Amino acid sequence: MILLDQALQGSAEAQFAMAGLYRAARDMSHARRWYLAAAGQGHAAALASLRSLAGDGDAAAFYALGVLS
């Protein structure tokens, strides 16, 4: 729960880590949410992960990337 608490408090690193956990569990909705939160704070790896999802055809990731621009 410590990681979740940190993510909820706005830690981009924790948000990115949460996204990775959700992605590994194939819960893409939650993964995108956390990637978007981290990328919105300038986390480069989170942005790259969103781009990867979009490249794999994830329409919601395309939308998320549009929100960031």
Backbone as a printed PyTorch tensor [residue, N CA C, xyz], in Angstrom:
tensor([[[  0.8050,  -1.1960,   0.0000],
         [  0.0000,   0.0000,   0.0000],
         [  0.8560,   1.2710,   0.0000]],

        [[  2.0990,   1.1550,   0.3720],
         [  2.9570,   2.3370,   0.3960],
         [  3.1040,   2.9050,  -1.0130]],

        [[  3.3010,   2.0540,  -2.0000],
         [  3.4560,   2.5160,  -3.3750],
         [  2.1910,   3.2360,  -3.8410]],

        [[  1.0330,   2.6640,  -3.5490],
         [ -0.2260,   3.2970,  -3.9240],
         [ -0.3770,   4.6530,  -3.2450]],

        [[ -0.0450,   4.7120,  -1.9710],
         [ -0.1260,   5.9890,  -1.2510],
         [  0.7550,   7.0420,  -1.9030]],

        [[  1.9680,   6.6620,  -2.2600],
         [  2.8810,   7.6030,  -2.9100],
         [  2.3370,   8.0460,  -4.2650]],

        [[  1.7700,   7.1060,  -5.0020],
         [  1.2000,   7.4410,  -6.3100],
         [  0.0280,   8.4090,  -6.1530]],

        [[ -0.8210,   8.1500,  -5.1790],
         [ -1.9630,   9.0280,  -4.9380],
         [ -1.5420,  10.4130,  -4.4680]],

        [[ -0.3810,  10.4880,  -3.8210],
         [  0.1440,  11.7760,  -3.3610],
         [  0.8670,  12.5260,  -4.4710]],

        [[  0.9840,  11.9190,  -5.6580],
         [  1.5300,  12.6260,  -6.7960],
         [  2.9410,  12.2790,  -7.2070]],

        [[  3.5210,  11.2460,  -6.6420],
         [  4.8730,  10.8470,  -7.0330],
         [  4.8420,  10.2420,  -8.4350]],

        [[  5.5140,  10.8860,  -9.3790],
         [  5.5400,  10.3900, -10.7500],
         [  6.2030,   9.0130, -10.8260]],

        [[  7.2420,   8.8000, -10.0540],
         [  7.9110,   7.4870, -10.0510],
         [  6.9710,   6.4050,  -9.5500]],

        [[  6.2240,   6.6870,  -8.4910],
         [  5.2720,   5.7140,  -7.9530],
         [  4.1280,   5.4880,  -8.9420]],

        [[  3.6810,   6.5370,  -9.6000],
         [  2.6240,   6.3970, -10.5980],
         [  3.0940,   5.5160, -11.7490]],

        [[  4.3260,   5.7240, -12.1860],
         [  4.8920,   4.9010, -13.2490],
         [  4.9910,   3.4410, -12.7950]],

        [[  5.4030,   3.2270, -11.5730],
         [  5.5050,   1.8610, -11.0460],
         [  4.1260,   1.2050, -10.9600]],

        [[  3.1260,   1.9570, -10.5270],
         [  1.7640,   1.4250, -10.4640],
         [  1.2900,   1.0320, -11.8620]],

        [[  1.5850,   1.8680, -12.8380],
         [  1.1940,   1.5690, -14.2200],
         [  1.8290,   0.2580, -14.6780]],

        [[  3.0910,   0.0750, -14.3530],
         [  3.7740,  -1.1570, -14.7370],
         [  3.1490,  -2.3850, -14.1010]],

        [[  2.7370,  -2.2660, -12.8520],
         [  2.0840,  -3.3930, -12.1790],
         [  0.7600,  -3.7310, -12.8530]],

        [[ -0.0130,  -2.7010, -13.1500],
         [ -1.2920,  -2.9320, -13.8190],
         [ -1.0980,  -3.4740, -15.2300]],

        [[ -0.0820,  -2.9800, -15.9210],
         [  0.1800,  -3.4740, -17.2790],
         [  0.5590,  -4.9510, -17.2370]],

        [[  1.3720,  -5.3260, -16.2770],
         [  1.7660,  -6.7310, -16.1420],
         [  0.5590,  -7.6140, -15.8530]],

        [[ -0.4180,  -7.0540, -15.1410],
         [ -1.6430,  -7.7930, -14.8250],
         [ -2.6720,  -7.6930, -15.9550]],

        [[ -2.2890,  -7.0100, -17.0360],
         [ -3.1450,  -6.8060, -18.2090],
         [ -4.4120,  -6.0120, -17.8960]],

        [[ -4.3190,  -5.1210, -16.9230],
         [ -5.4090,  -4.1980, -16.5970],
         [ -5.0390,  -2.8610, -17.2360]],

        [[ -5.3090,  -2.7700, -18.5300],
         [ -4.8210,  -1.6290, -19.2980],
         [ -5.5120,  -0.3180, -18.9270]],

        [[ -6.7300,  -0.3820, -18.4890],
         [ -7.4340,   0.8380, -18.1030],
         [ -6.7110,   1.5310, -16.9460]],

        [[ -6.3700,   0.7640, -15.9310],
         [ -5.6490,   1.3400, -14.7960],
         [ -4.2100,   1.6970, -15.1720]],

        [[ -3.5940,   0.8700, -16.0080],
         [ -2.2270,   1.1620, -16.4400],
         [ -2.1740,   2.5060, -17.1610]],

        [[ -3.1010,   2.7110, -18.0940],
         [ -3.1380,   3.9890, -18.8220],
         [ -3.3490,   5.1560, -17.8710]],

        [[ -4.2140,   4.9780, -16.9050],
         [ -4.4900,   6.0550, -15.9430],
         [ -3.2100,   6.5010, -15.2410]],

        [[ -2.4350,   5.5250, -14.7800],
         [ -1.2140,   5.8640, -14.0470],
         [ -0.1140,   6.3690, -14.9810]],

        [[ -0.0180,   5.7960, -16.1810],
         [  0.9530,   6.3190, -17.1500],
         [  0.6330,   7.7730, -17.4760]],

        [[ -0.6440,   8.0660, -17.6790],
         [ -1.0500,   9.4280, -18.0040],
         [ -0.7240,  10.3870, -16.8560]],

        [[ -0.9760,   9.9630, -15.6350],
         [ -0.6710,  10.8170, -14.4760],
         [  0.8270,  11.1190, -14.4020]],

        [[  1.6400,  10.0950, -14.5850],
         [  3.0920,  10.2900, -14.5140],
         [  3.5980,  11.1030, -15.7090]],

        [[  3.0980,  10.7930, -16.8970],
         [  3.5380,  11.5160, -18.0940],
         [  3.1470,  12.9840, -18.0170]],

        [[  2.0170,  13.2640, -17.4130],
         [  1.5720,  14.6460, -17.2400],
         [  2.5050,  15.4660, -16.3750]],

        [[  3.3210,  14.7880, -15.5940],
         [  4.3210,  15.4550, -14.7540],
         [  5.6970,  15.4610, -15.4170]],

        [[  5.7360,  15.0160, -16.6620],
         [  6.9960,  15.0340, -17.3840],
         [  7.8210,  13.7690, -17.2710]],

        [[  7.2400,  12.6840, -16.7860],
         [  7.9690,  11.4160, -16.6490],
         [  8.1550,  10.8130, -18.0400]],

        [[  9.3820,  10.8500, -18.5430],
         [  9.6740,  10.4450, -19.9210],
         [  9.3420,   8.9830, -20.1930]],

        [[  9.6370,   8.1040, -19.2700],
         [  9.3690,   6.6790, -19.4900],
         [  7.8700,   6.4010, -19.5400]],

        [[  7.0910,   7.1440, -18.7660],
         [  5.6360,   6.9770, -18.8040],
         [  5.0990,   7.4160, -20.1630]],

        [[  5.6190,   8.5100, -20.6720],
         [  5.2120,   8.9820, -21.9960],
         [  5.5840,   7.9530, -23.0640]],

        [[  6.7760,   7.3970, -22.9550],
         [  7.2070,   6.3670, -23.9030],
         [  6.3090,   5.1330, -23.8070]],

        [[  5.8750,   4.7990, -22.6250],
         [  4.9900,   3.6450, -22.4540],
         [  3.6320,   3.9050, -23.0870]],

        [[  3.1090,   5.1170, -22.9350],
         [  1.8560,   5.4660, -23.6030],
         [  2.0150,   5.3680, -25.1180]],

        [[  3.1410,   5.8540, -25.6180],
         [  3.3960,   5.7650, -27.0610],
         [  3.4770,   4.3080, -27.5130]],

        [[  4.0610,   3.4610, -26.6860],
         [  4.1560,   2.0370, -27.0010],
         [  2.7730,   1.4100, -27.0690]],

        [[  1.9370,   1.7390, -26.1060],
         [  0.5700,   1.2180, -26.1210],
         [ -0.1740,   1.6880, -27.3650]],

        [[ -0.0170,   2.9630, -27.6860],
         [ -0.6730,   3.5070, -28.8810],
         [ -0.1530,   2.8100, -30.1310]],

        [[  1.1430,   2.5570, -30.1770],
         [  1.7350,   1.8570, -31.3170],
         [  1.2250,   0.4410, -31.4670]],

        [[  0.7880,  -0.1350, -30.3490],
         [  0.2140,  -1.4860, -30.3740],
         [ -1.2750,  -1.4580, -30.7180]],

        [[ -1.7930,  -0.2580, -31.0160],
         [ -3.1850,  -0.1470, -31.4240],
         [ -4.1580,   0.1810, -30.3210]],

        [[ -3.6750,   0.5930, -29.1790],
         [ -4.5410,   0.9380, -28.0470],
         [ -5.1440,   2.3240, -28.2800]],

        [[ -6.4180,   2.3500, -28.6550],
         [ -7.0800,   3.6120, -28.9960],
         [ -7.1330,   4.5650, -27.8080]],

        [[ -7.3240,   4.0440, -26.6140],
         [ -7.3750,   4.9060, -25.4360],
         [ -6.0210,   5.5570, -25.1680]],

        [[ -4.9410,   4.8700, -25.5130],
         [ -3.6130,   5.4690, -25.3610],
         [ -3.4310,   6.6010, -26.3610]],

        [[ -3.9750,   6.4470, -27.5770],
         [ -3.9460,   7.5520, -28.5490],
         [ -4.6470,   8.7740, -27.9600]],

        [[ -5.7980,   8.5500, -27.3550],
         [ -6.5400,   9.6410, -26.7350],
         [ -5.7230,  10.2760, -25.6110]],

        [[ -5.1220,   9.4400, -24.7780],
         [ -4.3200,   9.9500, -23.6580],
         [ -3.1760,  10.8190, -24.1680]],

        [[ -2.5570,  10.4020, -25.2460],
         [ -1.4630,  11.2010, -25.8230],
         [ -1.9940,  12.5360, -26.3300]],

        [[ -3.2020,  12.5560, -26.8670],
         [ -3.8110,  13.7970, -27.3080],
         [ -4.0890,  14.7400, -26.1580]],

        [[ -4.4490,  14.1930, -25.0120],
         [ -4.7040,  14.9970, -23.8260],
         [ -3.4270,  15.6870, -23.3640]],

        [[ -2.2940,  15.0040, -23.5310],
         [ -1.0240,  15.5550, -23.0830],
         [ -0.5200,  16.6820, -23.9760]],

        [[ -0.9530,  16.7130, -25.2240],
         [ -0.4120,  17.7150, -26.1400],
         [ -1.2210,  18.9920, -26.1530]]])
